[in-house]
Amino acid sequence: MLVKDLMKVMPSYCEPEWTVEAVASLMAHVGTGIVPVVQDVLSRKLVGVVTDRDLCVRVVAPGLYPAHIWVRNCMTPHPVYCRAEDDAEAALQQMREHKVRRLPVVNERMQLQGMLSISDYIRSDAADTETVYGTLQEICRPCVGVSKPERVAA
């Protein structure tokens, strides 16, 4: 099975000049935690992704005002991606290796074509249950060298 058989076609996206407030509103409206960032509407060239986590860690936690922050200042540039013609199992392996649950799908010119998520595998027969479960376990496993913040005594 190929990625194009599983992916969501024509996902919502934003541009780097959008405000964080606007992209957060888009996320709420379409019910997603990730929005691909394209260079511009005409080219649809993928330049990054912005996730709900990006918004929390890079905007909300530091106390910044979402209406005054551009997506380009909080997005994750150079995201991991796959192509529509890629083997679905290879894309799942890429998710496992990079510890991501979703991949933008691009063509040879890096134009956004779709989004592929671990949920797409769960809803299909693209991979066996054990493989999908193993991938989720790996994605959820803490990275080596990352520790929980220490509690500060009051």
VEXVEXSE-767679 format. One record per residue: residue in three letters; x, y, z of N, C-alpha, C in turn. Coordinates in steps of 0.1 Angstrom, whole numbers, always signed. Atoms other than C-alpha are relative to their C-alpha. Layout:
REM VEXVEXSE-767679
+-------+-------+-------+-------+-------+-------+-------+-------+-------+-------+
! guvex !    nu !    nv !    nw !   cau !   cav !   caw !    cu !    cv !    cw !
+-------+-------+-------+-------+-------+-------+-------+-------+-------+-------+
!   ALA !     X !     Y !     Z !     X !     Y !     Z !     X !     Y !     Z !
...
+-------+-------+-------+-------+-------+-------+-------+-------+-------+-------+
This chain:
REM VEXVEXSE-767679
+-------+-------+-------+-------+-------+-------+-------+-------+-------+-------+
! guvex !    nu !    nv !    nw !   cau !   cav !   caw !    cu !    cv !    cw !
+-------+-------+-------+-------+-------+-------+-------+-------+-------+-------+
!   MET !    +8 !   -12 !    +0 !    +0 !    +0 !    +0 !    +9 !   +12 !    +0 !
!   LEU !    -8 !   -12 !    +1 !   +12 !   +35 !    -8 !    -6 !   +11 !    +9 !
!   VAL !    +4 !   -11 !    -8 !   +10 !   +67 !   +13 !   -13 !    +7 !    -6 !
!   LYS !   +12 !    -7 !    +7 !   -15 !   +82 !   -13 !   -13 !    -7 !    +3 !
!   ASP !   +12 !    +8 !    -3 !   -39 !   +54 !    -4 !    -6 !    +3 !   +14 !
!   LEU !    +3 !    -2 !   -14 !   -40 !   +65 !   +33 !    -2 !   +15 !    +3 !
!   MET !    -1 !   -13 !    -4 !   -33 !  +102 !   +34 !   -13 !    +8 !    -1 !
!   LYS !   +11 !   -10 !    +2 !   -58 !  +131 !   +39 !    +5 !    +9 !   -10 !
!   VAL !    -4 !    -9 !   +11 !   -58 !  +151 !    +7 !    -5 !   +14 !    +3 !
!   MET !    +3 !   -15 !    -1 !   -57 !  +189 !    +7 !    -3 !    +4 !   +15 !
!   PRO !    +2 !    -4 !   -14 !   -52 !  +195 !   +44 !    +0 !   +16 !    +2 !
!   SER !    -1 !   -15 !    -3 !   -56 !  +230 !   +60 !   +15 !    +3 !    +1 !
!   TYR !   -14 !    -5 !    -2 !   -24 !  +250 !   +60 !    +0 !   +15 !    +2 !
!   CYS !    -1 !   -14 !    -3 !   -11 !  +284 !   +69 !   +13 !    +5 !    -7 !
!   GLU !   -13 !    -6 !    +5 !   +17 !  +308 !   +58 !    +7 !    +5 !   +12 !
!   PRO !    -8 !    -5 !   -12 !   +46 !  +320 !   +80 !    -5 !   +14 !    +5 !
!   GLU !    +4 !   -13 !    -4 !   +30 !  +355 !   +81 !   -13 !    +0 !    +8 !
!   TRP !   +12 !    +1 !    -8 !    -1 !  +343 !   +99 !    +3 !    +3 !   +14 !
!   THR !    -2 !    -2 !   -14 !    -5 !  +352 !  +135 !    -3 !   -13 !    +7 !
!   VAL !    +2 !   +12 !    -9 !    -4 !  +325 !  +162 !   -15 !    -1 !    +3 !
!   GLU !   +14 !    +0 !    -3 !   -39 !  +335 !  +171 !    -8 !    -6 !   -11 !
!   ALA !    +8 !    +5 !   +11 !   -52 !  +328 !  +136 !    +2 !   -15 !    -2 !
!   VAL !    -2 !   +14 !    +2 !   -35 !  +294 !  +133 !    -6 !    -8 !   +11 !
!   ALA !    +7 !    +7 !   -11 !   -48 !  +284 !  +167 !   -15 !    -1 !    -2 !
!   SER !   +14 !    +0 !    +3 !   -82 !  +294 !  +156 !    -3 !   -11 !   -11 !
!   LEU !    +2 !   +10 !   +10 !   -78 !  +272 !  +125 !    +1 !   -14 !    +6 !
!   MET !    -1 !   +13 !    -6 !   -67 !  +243 !  +146 !   -12 !    -4 !    +7 !
!   ALA !   +13 !    +3 !    -7 !   -98 !  +246 !  +167 !   -11 !    -3 !    -9 !
!   HIS !   +11 !    +2 !   +10 !  -120 !  +249 !  +137 !    +0 !   -13 !    -7 !
!   VAL !    -1 !   +12 !    +8 !  -107 !  +219 !  +118 !    +3 !   -12 !    +9 !
!   GLY !    -3 !   +11 !    -9 !   -99 !  +198 !  +149 !   +13 !    -7 !    -2 !
!   THR !   -13 !    +6 !    +2 !   -62 !  +192 !  +144 !   +10 !    +7 !   +10 !
!   GLY !   -10 !    -5 !    -9 !   -31 !  +197 !  +165 !   +13 !    +3 !    -8 !
!   ILE !   -11 !    -3 !    +9 !    -8 !  +203 !  +135 !    -5 !    +7 !   -13 !
!   VAL !    +3 !    -7 !   +12 !    -9 !  +227 !  +106 !   +13 !    +2 !    -8 !
!   PRO !   -12 !    -2 !    +9 !   +16 !  +226 !   +77 !    +1 !   +15 !    -3 !
!   VAL !    -2 !   -14 !    +3 !   +32 !  +259 !   +70 !    +6 !    +0 !   -14 !
!   VAL !    -5 !    +0 !   +13 !   +37 !  +267 !   +33 !    +5 !   +14 !    -3 !
!   GLN !    -6 !   -13 !    +4 !   +58 !  +295 !   +17 !   -10 !   +10 !    -4 !
!   ASP !   +11 !    -9 !    +4 !   +28 !  +310 !    +0 !   -11 !    -9 !    -6 !
!   VAL !   +12 !    +7 !    +4 !    -7 !  +300 !   -12 !    +3 !    -6 !   -15 !
!   LEU !    -2 !    +4 !   +14 !    +4 !  +298 !   -49 !   +10 !   -12 !    -1 !
!   SER !   -10 !   +11 !    +2 !   +35 !  +276 !   -45 !    -3 !   -12 !    +9 !
!   ARG !    +3 !   +10 !   -10 !   +22 !  +256 !   -15 !   +13 !    -8 !    +4 !
!   LYS !   -12 !    +6 !    -4 !   +59 !  +248 !    -8 !    +1 !    -1 !   +15 !
!   LEU !    -1 !    +2 !   -14 !   +63 !  +232 !   +26 !   +13 !    +6 !    +6 !
!   VAL !   -12 !    -6 !    -7 !   +86 !  +253 !   +49 !    +0 !    -4 !   +15 !
!   GLY !    +0 !    +3 !   -14 !   +75 !  +240 !   +83 !   -13 !    -6 !    +4 !
!   VAL !   +13 !    +4 !    -6 !   +48 !  +228 !  +106 !    -1 !    +8 !   +13 !
!   VAL !    +3 !    -6 !   -13 !   +32 !  +244 !  +136 !   -10 !    -9 !    +7 !
!   THR !    +8 !    +9 !    -8 !   +18 !  +222 !  +163 !    -6 !    +7 !   +13 !
!   ASP !    +5 !    -6 !   -13 !    -3 !  +228 !  +194 !   +10 !    +1 !   +10 !
!   ARG !   -11 !    -1 !   -10 !   +28 !  +220 !  +214 !    +9 !   +12 !    -3 !
!   ASP !    -8 !   -12 !    +3 !   +48 !  +246 !  +195 !    -7 !   +13 !    +6 !
!   LEU !    +7 !   -12 !    -6 !   +21 !  +272 !  +205 !    +1 !    +1 !   +15 !
!   CYS !    +0 !    +0 !   -15 !   +21 !  +261 !  +241 !   +14 !    +4 !    +5 !
!   VAL !   -14 !    -1 !    -5 !   +59 !  +259 !  +246 !    +7 !   +13 !    -5 !
!   ARG !    -7 !   -12 !    +5 !   +70 !  +288 !  +224 !    -7 !   +13 !    +1 !
!   VAL !    +8 !   -12 !    +0 !   +42 !  +313 !  +228 !    -7 !    +1 !   +14 !
!   VAL !    +8 !    -1 !   -12 !   +19 !  +306 !  +258 !    +9 !    -1 !   +12 !
!   ALA !    -8 !    +1 !   -12 !   +45 !  +294 !  +283 !    +9 !   +13 !    +3 !
!   PRO !    -7 !   -12 !    -2 !   +67 !  +325 !  +278 !    -8 !   +12 !    +2 !
!   GLY !    +8 !   -11 !    -3 !   +37 !  +347 !  +282 !    -2 !   +10 !   -12 !
!   LEU !    +1 !    -9 !   +12 !   +37 !  +361 !  +246 !   -15 !    +1 !    -4 !
!   TYR !   +14 !    -3 !    +4 !    +5 !  +376 !  +231 !    -2 !    -6 !   -14 !
!   PRO !    +2 !    +7 !   +12 !    -7 !  +352 !  +203 !    -4 !    +9 !   -12 !
!   ALA !    +3 !    -9 !   +11 !   -21 !  +381 !  +182 !   +11 !    +8 !    -6 !
!   HIS !   -12 !    -8 !    +4 !   +13 !  +397 !  +180 !   +12 !    -9 !    -4 !
!   ILE !   -11 !    +9 !    +3 !   +34 !  +366 !  +172 !    -3 !    -6 !   -14 !
!   TRP !    +1 !    +6 !   +14 !   +40 !  +353 !  +136 !    +3 !   -15 !    +1 !
!   VAL !    -2 !   +14 !    +0 !   +38 !  +316 !  +129 !   +15 !    -3 !    -3 !
!   ARG !   -14 !    +3 !    +3 !   +74 !  +318 !  +114 !    +9 !    +1 !   +13 !
!   ASN !    -8 !    -1 !   -12 !   +86 !  +327 !  +149 !    -2 !   -12 !   +10 !
!   CYS !    +3 !   +11 !   -10 !   +72 !  +295 !  +166 !    -1 !   -13 !    -7 !
!   MET !    +2 !   +13 !    +7 !   +69 !  +269 !  +138 !   +13 !    -9 !    +1 !
!   THR !   -12 !    +9 !    +2 !   +92 !  +239 !  +134 !    +4 !    +0 !   -14 !
!   PRO !    -5 !    +0 !   +14 !  +112 !  +244 !  +102 !    +5 !   -13 !    -4 !
!   HIS !    -5 !   +13 !    +5 !  +123 !  +216 !   +80 !    -5 !   -12 !    +6 !
!   PRO !    +7 !   +12 !    -6 !   +98 !  +190 !   +91 !    +3 !   -13 !    -7 !
!   VAL !    -1 !   +14 !    +7 !  +101 !  +153 !   +84 !   -13 !    -1 !    -8 !
!   TYR !   +11 !    +2 !    +9 !   +79 !  +145 !   +55 !    +1 !   -13 !    -8 !
!   CYS !    +0 !   +11 !    +9 !   +70 !  +118 !   +30 !    -6 !    +4 !   -13 !
!   ARG !    +6 !    -2 !   +13 !   +58 !  +115 !    -5 !   -12 !   -10 !    -3 !
!   ALA !   +12 !    +8 !    +3 !   +25 !  +102 !   -19 !    +3 !   -14 !    -5 !
!   GLU !    -4 !   +13 !    +6 !   +43 !   +74 !   -38 !    +8 !    -9 !    +9 !
!   ASP !    -8 !    +8 !   -10 !   +62 !   +62 !    -7 !    -8 !   -12 !    +5 !
!   ASP !    +6 !   +11 !    -6 !   +55 !   +28 !    +7 !    -6 !    +4 !   +14 !
!   ALA !    +6 !    -3 !   -13 !   +31 !   +31 !   +37 !    +7 !    -5 !   +12 !
!   GLU !    -8 !    +5 !   -12 !   +52 !    +9 !   +59 !   +13 !    +8 !    +2 !
!   ALA !   -12 !    -8 !    -1 !   +83 !   +30 !   +51 !    -3 !   +13 !    +7 !
!   ALA !    +4 !   -12 !    -6 !   +64 !   +61 !   +61 !    -3 !    -2 !   +15 !
!   LEU !    +2 !    +3 !   -14 !   +53 !   +44 !   +94 !   +13 !    -1 !    +7 !
!   GLN !   -14 !    +1 !    -6 !   +90 !   +36 !  +100 !    +6 !   +13 !    +3 !
!   GLN !    -5 !   -14 !    -2 !   +98 !   +72 !   +95 !    -6 !    +7 !   +12 !
!   MET !    +7 !    -6 !   -12 !   +72 !   +82 !  +121 !    +7 !    -6 !   +13 !
!   ARG !    -6 !    +6 !   -12 !   +88 !   +57 !  +145 !   +14 !    +6 !    +3 !
!   GLU !   -14 !    -5 !    -2 !  +124 !   +69 !  +139 !    +0 !   +15 !    +5 !
!   HIS !    +0 !   -14 !    -3 !  +115 !  +106 !  +142 !   -10 !    +4 !   +12 !
!   LYS !    +9 !    -2 !   -11 !   +89 !  +101 !  +170 !   -10 !   +11 !    -3 !
!   VAL !   +11 !    -9 !    +4 !   +61 !  +119 !  +152 !   -12 !    -8 !    -4 !
!   ARG !   +12 !    +7 !    +3 !   +25 !  +110 !  +148 !    -6 !    +4 !   -14 !
!   ARG !    +5 !    -5 !   +12 !   +19 !  +129 !  +116 !   +11 !    +5 !    -9 !
!   LEU !   -10 !    -4 !   +10 !   +38 !  +136 !   +84 !    -7 !    +8 !   -11 !
!   PRO !    +4 !    -7 !   +12 !   +32 !  +162 !   +57 !    +4 !    -9 !   -12 !
!   VAL !    -3 !    +7 !   +13 !   +30 !  +146 !   +22 !    +2 !   +11 !   -10 !
!   VAL !    -4 !    -9 !   +10 !   +48 !  +165 !    -5 !    +3 !    -7 !   -13 !
!   ASN !    -5 !    +5 !   +13 !   +56 !  +161 !   -42 !   +14 !    +3 !    -2 !
!   GLU !   -15 !    -2 !    +3 !   +90 !  +163 !   -59 !    +4 !   +15 !    +1 !
!   ARG !    -4 !   -15 !    -1 !   +88 !  +202 !   -58 !    -3 !    +5 !   +14 !
!   MET !    +3 !    -3 !   -14 !   +80 !  +201 !   -20 !   -13 !    +7 !    +2 !
!   GLN !   +13 !    -6 !    -1 !   +45 !  +212 !   -26 !    -9 !    -9 !    +8 !
!   LEU !    +9 !    +8 !    -9 !   +20 !  +201 !    +1 !   -11 !    -7 !    -8 !
!   GLN !   +10 !    +8 !    +6 !    -2 !  +173 !   -11 !   -10 !    -6 !    +9 !
!   GLY !    +9 !    +6 !   -10 !   -17 !  +159 !   +21 !    +7 !    -1 !   +13 !
!   MET !    -6 !    +3 !   -13 !   -11 !  +148 !   +56 !    -3 !   -15 !    +3 !
!   LEU !    +1 !   +14 !    -4 !    -5 !  +112 !   +69 !    +1 !    +0 !   +15 !
!   SER !    -1 !    +1 !   -14 !   -12 !  +104 !  +105 !    -1 !   -15 !    +5 !
!   ILE !    +1 !   +14 !    -5 !    -9 !   +73 !  +127 !   -14 !    -5 !    +1 !
!   SER !   +14 !    +4 !    +0 !   -47 !   +74 !  +129 !    -4 !    -6 !   -13 !
!   ASP !    +3 !    +6 !   +13 !   -48 !   +67 !   +92 !    +3 !   -15 !    -1 !
!   TYR !    -4 !   +14 !    +0 !   -30 !   +34 !   +98 !   -10 !    -8 !    +9 !
!   ILE !   +10 !    +6 !    -9 !   -54 !   +26 !  +127 !   -13 !    -3 !    -7 !
!   ARG !   +13 !    +1 !    +7 !   -84 !   +31 !  +104 !    +1 !    -9 !   -12 !
!   SER !    -1 !    +8 !   +12 !   -70 !   +10 !   +76 !    +7 !   -13 !    +3 !
!   ASP !    -7 !   +12 !    -1 !   -53 !   -23 !   +69 !   +15 !    +1 !    -5 !
!   ALA !   -13 !    -3 !    +6 !   -20 !    -7 !   +58 !   +11 !    -6 !    +8 !
!   ALA !   -11 !    +6 !    -9 !    +0 !   -22 !   +87 !    -8 !    -9 !   +10 !
!   ASP !    +6 !    +9 !   -10 !    -7 !   -50 !  +112 !    -1 !    +8 !   +13 !
!   THR !    +2 !    -7 !   -12 !   -19 !   -40 !  +146 !   +12 !    +0 !    +9 !
!   GLU !   -12 !    +1 !    -8 !   +13 !   -51 !  +163 !   +10 !   +11 !    -4 !
!   THR !    -9 !   -10 !    +6 !   +34 !   -28 !  +140 !    -4 !   +14 !    +4 !
!   VAL !    +5 !   -13 !    -3 !   +12 !    +2 !  +146 !    +1 !    +2 !   +15 !
!   TYR !    -1 !    -2 !   -15 !   +11 !    -4 !  +184 !   +15 !    +2 !    +3 !
!   GLY !   -14 !    -2 !    -3 !   +49 !    -8 !  +184 !    +5 !   +14 !    -4 !
!   THR !    -4 !   -13 !    +4 !   +53 !   +24 !  +165 !    -5 !   +11 !   +10 !
!   LEU !    +6 !    -9 !   -10 !   +30 !   +42 !  +190 !    +9 !    -1 !   +13 !
!   GLN !    -9 !    +1 !   -12 !   +51 !   +28 !  +219 !   +13 !    +7 !    -2 !
!   GLU !   -13 !    -7 !    +2 !   +83 !   +41 !  +203 !    -2 !   +15 !    -1 !
!   ILE !    +3 !   -14 !    +0 !   +68 !   +75 !  +196 !    -2 !    +6 !   +14 !
!   CYS !    +3 !    -5 !   -14 !   +56 !   +78 !  +232 !   +12 !    -2 !   +10 !
!   ARG !   -11 !    +3 !    -9 !   +89 !   +66 !  +247 !    +8 !   +13 !    +1 !
!   PRO !    -8 !   -13 !    -2 !  +109 !   +96 !  +262 !   +13 !    -1 !    -7 !
!   CYS !   -13 !    +0 !    +7 !  +140 !  +106 !  +243 !   +11 !    -1 !   +11 !
!   VAL !   -12 !    +2 !    -9 !  +173 !   +97 !  +259 !    +6 !   +14 !    +3 !
!   GLY !    -6 !   -13 !    -5 !  +188 !  +126 !  +279 !   -11 !   +10 !    +3 !
!   VAL !   +11 !   -10 !    -3 !  +154 !  +143 !  +284 !    -5 !    -5 !   +14 !
!   SER !    +5 !    +3 !   -14 !  +144 !  +144 !  +321 !   -11 !    +9 !    +3 !
!   LYS !   +11 !    -8 !    -5 !  +114 !  +157 !  +339 !    +6 !   +12 !    +8 !
!   PRO !    -5 !   -11 !    -8 !  +119 !  +191 !  +355 !    -1 !    -3 !   +14 !
!   GLU !    -1 !    +3 !   -15 !  +129 !  +190 !  +391 !   -10 !   +10 !    +7 !
!   ARG !    +9 !    -8 !    -8 !  +104 !  +203 !  +417 !    +9 !    +9 !    +8 !
!   VAL !    -6 !   -10 !    -8 !  +115 !  +234 !  +434 !    -7 !    +1 !   +14 !
!   ALA !    +6 !    +0 !   -14 !  +110 !  +233 !  +472 !    -5 !   +14 !    +3 !
!   ALA !    +6 !   -13 !    -3 !   +87 !  +261 !  +484 !    +5 !    +5 !   +13 !
+-------+-------+-------+-------+-------+-------+-------+-------+-------+-------+
